[in-house]
């Protein structure tokens, strides 16, 4: 999945989520669903954001991804123990 971050004239940041060729309004539920199903973030697009803002967002995405990698690994271990 790819996230597209934009900042408008009022300095408000908006986010869209792109899956394949479809771009939709950002949804936490969709992001979590894709990450739990082994999805990953592609390099995000940034429109009108500063380098500092871009860096903070990229750091946040890395931390989110780490949580889901650990969670899916834990689920895999739990599933194999049940067998």
Order of alpha helices (4+ residues) and beta strands (2+ residues): beta-beta-beta-alpha-beta-alpha
